[in-house]
């Protein structure tokens, strides 16, 4: 690469970075609970499904009030004058008032539309977005007002309270977490809206985290200033990105992408993939592989002790599993005689009687 082509390559990379296509996420199932949300270059949606979540889906779900990180708590305001020739304006550190002046000189009367997002408004918006994407799914959802009456409208940060909250709500599945990012960047020819969250799906009766996820959703716009026209176009694109509607769209993308990975439906593709990737081994001396989920079904074959199978789906509340052997045989086995394989090293079979 010559020195003459280097600036062109760098400008091309910058233009690609500014493109909204860069916000299309990748899904990663190796999320470790407690890590900070980091969207990275491709806005990764990181999630983790516990073994228990792979075997049963919630029959109800209560969305608790969300916490807000210190970095995300600063207030911001966005304006949009809705008219035939509307120009957005905003109230942000370092922003100019050129857009506001242009709107005031518009001969068409504009209808002002302003949204102010303080800490409480940020929490409320993100929680409403999550509730909207959760409610169409199979689990019964608990109305937010009822949840707030039990929690006082405050986040539940002490895991010891999960059991009490779940009992008061009559729901054993709680979705809790915090907003990690909620901010806007503006640099004249470039703007970026970013909203991030990390969430956990907890079983109230046990305190066990069955699902966790984190994501940083963004909306970038602008242009590389190769000419005075590009400079003007970049300024218009950057300003046009900073509207209440666009911010709400980013919040909706964040909620939709995280809810998509939650174990709310038996046929959720992320849940199905996690089951197929989870290897179990028989911890009895032998185990019947049956044609259906129960001892009344015929035995297809007998699994040997320490034999490994892939989990396909749960049945009868997780007490039976539909599994597939390495040679392709599919049937049902009693869940209590299967254990997930932690590493590649073979484990000794426990001295148990013939099972199932």
C-alpha positions in Angstrom: 0.0 0.0 0.0 1.5 3.3 -1.0 1.4 6.5 1.0 -0.9 8.0 -1.7 -3.6 5.3 -1.2 -3.4 5.3 2.6 -5.6 8.5 3.1 -8.2 7.0 0.7 -8.3 3.8 2.7 -8.6 5.6 6.0 -11.4 7.8 4.7 -13.2 4.7 3.3 -13.0 3.0 6.7 -14.3 6.2 8.4 -17.2 6.3 6.0 -18.0 2.7 6.8 -17.9 3.4 10.5 -20.3 6.2 10.1 -22.7 4.0 8.2 -25.8 2.8 10.1 -25.1 -0.7 8.9 -22.5 -1.0 11.5 -25.2 -1.2 14.2 -26.4 -4.6 12.9 -25.7 -6.9 15.9 -24.0 -10.3 16.2 -25.4 -12.7 18.8 -23.0 -14.5 21.1 -24.0 -17.2 23.6 -20.9 -17.1 25.8 -21.8 -14.0 27.9 -20.4 -14.1 31.5 -22.7 -12.5 34.1 -21.4 -9.2 35.5 -19.3 -7.9 32.6 -19.9 -4.4 31.5 -22.0 -3.9 28.4 -19.8 -3.2 25.4 -21.3 -3.1 22.0 -18.0 -3.2 20.2 -17.7 -2.5 16.5 -20.7 -4.7 15.6 -23.0 -4.1 18.6 -22.7 -7.7 20.0 -25.7 -9.1 21.8 -24.1 -11.3 24.5 -26.3 -13.8 26.4 -26.0 -16.9 28.6 -28.6 -19.6 29.1 -28.3 -21.7 32.2 -28.9 -25.4 32.1 -32.1 -25.0 34.1 -33.4 -22.4 31.5 -32.8 -25.0 28.8 -35.1 -27.5 30.5 -38.1 -25.3 31.4 -39.7 -22.1 30.3 -41.3 -19.6 32.7 -45.1 -19.6 33.1 -45.0 -16.0 34.2 -42.6 -13.1 34.2 -42.4 -9.9 36.3 -40.3 -7.0 35.0 -38.8 -5.3 38.0 -37.7 -1.6 38.0 -34.4 -1.1 36.4 -31.3 0.5 38.0 -29.4 3.2 36.2 -25.6 3.4 36.1 -24.0 6.7 37.1 -22.6 7.3 33.6 -26.1 6.9 32.1 -27.9 9.2 34.6 -27.2 12.6 33.0 -30.3 14.3 31.6 -30.7 15.1 27.9 -33.3 16.8 25.7 -34.2 16.4 22.1 -36.4 18.6 19.9 -38.2 17.9 16.7 -40.3 20.5 14.9 -42.8 18.5 12.9 -43.5 20.5 9.7 -43.1 20.2 6.0 -39.6 21.6 6.2 -38.8 20.6 9.8 -35.2 20.7 11.1 -34.3 18.9 14.3 -32.6 20.8 17.2 -31.3 19.5 20.5 -30.0 20.6 23.8 -26.7 18.9 24.4 -23.2 19.9 25.6 -21.2 21.3 22.6 -24.2 21.5 20.3 -24.7 24.6 18.1 -28.0 26.5 17.7 -27.9 26.7 13.9 -30.6 24.1 13.6 -32.9 26.0 16.0 -32.4 29.2 14.0 -33.2 27.5 10.8 -36.4 26.1 12.2 -37.4 29.5 13.6 -37.0 31.1 10.1 -39.1 28.4 8.5 -42.2 30.1 6.9 -44.2 27.0 7.6 -45.6 27.0 11.2 -43.9 24.1 13.1 -45.5 22.1 15.9 -42.8 21.7 18.5 -42.1 18.2 19.8 -39.7 18.1 22.7 -38.7 15.1 24.9 -36.7 15.5 28.1 -35.0 12.4 29.4 -33.9 12.6 33.1 -32.9 9.5 35.1 -36.5 8.5 35.8 -37.6 9.0 32.2 -34.8 6.9 30.9 -35.7 4.0 33.3 -39.4 4.3 32.4 -38.7 4.3 28.6 -36.5 1.3 28.7 -38.8 -0.7 30.9 -41.8 0.1 28.8 -39.9 -1.1 25.7 -38.9 -4.3 27.3 -42.5 -4.9 28.6 -43.9 -4.3 25.1 -41.7 -7.0 23.6 -42.2 -9.5 26.4 -46.0 -9.3 26.8 -46.8 -11.1 23.4 -44.9 -14.2 24.5 -46.3 -17.3 26.2 -45.5 -16.5 29.9 -48.1 -14.5 31.8 -46.8 -11.0 32.4 -47.3 -9.1 35.6 -48.5 -5.5 35.0 -45.9 -2.9 35.8 -48.1 -1.0 38.1 -48.6 -4.0 40.3 -44.9 -4.7 40.3 -44.2 -1.1 41.4 -46.7 -1.4 44.3 -44.8 -4.4 45.6 -41.3 -3.0 45.0 -42.1 0.7 45.8 -40.9 1.5 42.3 -37.3 0.9 43.3 -34.8 -1.6 41.8 -34.4 -4.8 43.8 -30.6 -5.0 44.2 -30.6 -7.5 47.1 -31.0 -11.1 45.9 -32.3 -12.1 49.3 -35.5 -10.2 48.5 -36.2 -12.1 45.3 -38.1 -14.8 47.1 -40.3 -12.3 49.0 -41.1 -10.3 45.8 -41.9 -13.4 43.8 -44.2 -14.6 46.5 -46.0 -11.3 46.7 -46.4 -11.1 43.0 -47.4 -14.8 42.6 -44.7 -15.1 40.0 -41.4 -17.1 40.3 -39.6 -15.5 37.4 -38.1 -12.0 37.8 -36.4 -9.9 35.1 -34.0 -7.4 36.7 -30.9 -5.4 35.7 -29.6 -2.0 34.9 -29.2 0.5 32.1 -25.5 0.8 31.5 -25.5 3.5 28.8 -28.0 6.2 27.7 -26.3 9.1 26.0 -25.8 11.1 22.8 -22.6 12.1 21.1 -22.5 15.1 18.7 -19.5 16.4 16.8 -21.0 18.6 14.1 -20.7 16.2 11.2 -21.2 13.0 13.2 -23.7 12.0 15.9 -24.4 8.8 17.8 -27.2 7.7 20.1 -26.2 4.8 22.3 -28.3 2.9 24.9 -27.1 -0.2 26.7 -28.4 -2.6 29.3 -27.5 -5.8 31.2 -30.3 -7.9 32.4 -30.9 -11.1 34.3 -33.8 -13.6 34.5 -33.9 -14.9 38.0 -35.9 -17.7 39.6 -37.3 -16.0 42.7 -37.6 -19.2 44.8 -34.0 -20.2 44.3 -32.2 -17.0 43.4 -30.6 -18.7 40.4 -29.8 -16.7 37.3 -31.4 -18.7 34.4 -30.6 -16.2 31.6 -28.4 -13.1 31.4 -27.8 -10.7 28.5 -26.2 -7.4 27.7 -26.2 -5.2 24.6 -25.3 -1.7 23.5 -27.6 -0.5 20.7 -26.6 2.6 18.6 -27.6 4.8 15.8 -24.8 6.6 14.0 -25.0 9.1 11.2 -22.9 11.7 9.4 -20.5 12.0 6.5 -16.8 12.3 5.7 -16.1 15.9 4.8 -14.3 15.6 1.5 -15.8 18.8 0.2 -17.9 21.7 1.4 -21.0 19.9 0.2 -20.0 16.8 2.2 -19.6 19.0 5.2 -23.1 20.4 4.9 -24.6 16.9 4.2 -22.7 15.5 7.2 -24.1 18.2 9.4 -27.6 17.6 8.2 -27.4 13.8 8.7 -25.8 14.2 12.1 -28.5 16.6 13.3 -31.3 14.5 11.7 -30.2 11.5 13.7 -30.8 13.3 17.0 -34.6 13.1 17.3 -36.8 11.7 20.0 -38.2 9.2 17.5 -34.7 7.9 16.7 -33.8 7.6 20.4 -36.9 5.6 21.0 -36.1 3.4 18.0 -32.7 2.7 19.5 -34.3 1.8 22.9 -36.7 -0.5 21.0 -33.8 -2.2 19.2 -32.1 -2.8 22.5 -35.2 -4.3 24.0 -36.1 -6.4 21.0 -32.7 -7.9 20.6 -32.3 -8.9 24.3 -35.9 -10.3 24.6 -35.2 -12.3 21.4 -32.6 -14.4 23.3 -34.7 -15.0 26.4 -36.1 -18.5 27.0 -39.8 -17.4 26.7 -40.9 -19.9 24.0 -40.0 -23.6 23.7 -39.0 -23.2 20.0 -36.8 -20.1 20.6 -34.0 -20.7 18.1 -31.4 -19.5 20.6 -32.8 -21.9 23.2 -32.9 -24.8 20.7 -29.2 -24.1 19.7 -28.1 -24.0 23.3 -29.8 -27.4 23.9 -28.2 -29.0 20.9 -24.8 -27.7 21.9 -25.2 -28.9 25.5 -23.8 -32.4 25.9 -25.1 -34.6 28.8 -23.8 -37.9 30.0 -25.6 -40.8 31.8 -24.8 -41.0 35.5 -26.5 -44.3 36.1 -25.0 -47.7 35.2 -27.7 -47.8 32.4 -30.6 -45.7 31.3 -33.7 -46.6 29.2 -34.2 -44.5 26.1 -38.0 -44.5 25.7 -40.4 -43.6 22.9 -42.2 -41.0 25.1 -41.7 -39.0 28.3 -42.7 -41.6 30.9 -42.1 -45.1 32.1 -45.3 -46.3 30.4 -43.6 -45.8 27.0 -41.7 -48.6 25.2 -37.9 -48.8 25.5 -36.2 -48.0 22.2 -32.7 -48.9 23.5 -30.6 -48.9 26.7 -28.0 -46.2 27.2 -24.7 -47.2 28.8 -23.3 -45.5 31.8 -21.2 -42.4 30.9 -22.7 -42.4 27.4 -23.2 -38.9 26.0 -26.3 -37.5 24.4 -27.4 -34.1 23.0 -30.4 -32.4 24.7 -33.2 -31.6 22.2 -36.1 -30.4 24.4 -37.6 -30.7 27.8 -40.9 -32.5 28.6 -43.2 -32.8 31.6 -41.8 -29.7 33.2 -38.2 -30.8 32.8 -38.4 -34.2 34.5 -38.0 -35.9 31.1 -35.8 -34.9 28.2 -35.9 -35.6 24.5 -32.3 -36.5 23.6 -30.3 -37.7 20.6 -27.4 -40.2 20.9 -24.2 -39.8 18.9 -25.4 -42.4 16.4 -28.6 -40.4 15.7 -31.2 -42.3 17.8 -33.8 -40.0 19.3 -35.9 -40.7 22.4 -36.8 -39.7 25.9 -34.7 -40.2 29.1 -35.3 -39.3 32.7 -33.7 -36.0 33.5 -32.4 -36.9 37.0 -30.0 -39.5 35.5 -28.3 -37.0 33.1 -25.7 -34.4 34.0 -24.1 -31.8 31.8 -20.6 -32.5 30.7 -18.4 -29.7 32.1 -15.2 -30.6 30.3 -13.9 -33.1 27.8 -12.4 -35.4 30.5 -14.5 -38.5 31.0 -16.2 -38.8 34.4 -16.6 -42.0 36.4 -20.1 -43.4 36.4 -21.7 -43.4 39.9 -22.7 -46.8 41.3 -26.4 -46.5 40.7 -29.0 -49.2 39.8 -30.5 -49.5 36.4 -32.7 -46.4 35.8 -35.7 -45.3 33.9 
